[in-house]
Amino acid sequence: MSGEDDAVTSPDQRKAGNPRLDHIGAVVAVALLLLLLVGDHANGTEVAWVCGSSAVLLTAVAVDLLLRRNGLRS
């Protein structure tokens, strides 16, 4: 019955984290991932995974910045 006592909030009432720290963290993670490419590689599988993961993170940051700039995301 603890669910009945909880306040109901809408998504716009919840406090978001700090988006600037999120962006910095993602860029640092991309830099660390790209450092994994230094050295010998037996095949291209790990290169594909590292580059793909980095691309996904950078795309997420770019889309978030674009949405925030256009006012579509708070």
For each residue, the residues with C-beta under 8 A, 3 or more apart:
1: 4 5
2: 5 6
3: 6
4: 1
5: 1 2
6: 2 3
7:
8:
9: 13 14
10: 13 14
11: 14
12: 74
13: 9 10
14: 9 10 11
15:
16: 19 74
17: 21 22
18: 21 22
19: 16 22 23 64 68
20: 23 24
21: 17 18 24 25
22: 17 18 19 25 26 64
23: 19 20 26 27 61 64 65
24: 20 21 27 28
25: 21 22 28 29
26: 22 23 29 30 57 58 60 61
27: 23 24 30 31 58 61
28: 24 25 31 32
29: 25 26 32 33 57
30: 26 27 33 34 54 57 58
31: 27 28 34 35
32: 28 29 35 36
33: 29 30 36 50 53 54 57
34: 30 31 37 50 54
35: 31 32 38
36: 32 33 46 50
37: 34 41 47 50 51
38: 35
39:
40:
41: 37 44 46 47
42:
43: 46
44: 41 47 48
45: 48 49
46: 36 41 43 49 50
47: 37 41 44 50 51
48: 44 45 51 52
49: 45 46 52 53
50: 33 34 36 37 46 47 53 54
51: 37 47 48 54 55
52: 48 49 55 56
53: 33 49 50 56 57
54: 30 33 34 50 51 57 58
55: 51 52 58 59
56: 52 53 59 60
57: 26 29 30 33 53 54 60 61
58: 26 27 30 54 55 61 62
59: 55 56 62 63
60: 26 56 57 63 64
61: 23 26 27 57 58 64 65
62: 58 59 65 66
63: 59 60 66 67
64: 19 22 23 60 61 67 68 73
65: 23 61 62 68 69
66: 62 63 69 70
67: 63 64 70 72 73
68: 19 64 65 71 72 73 74
69: 65 66
70: 66 67
71: 68
72: 67 68
73: 64 67 68
74: 12 16 68
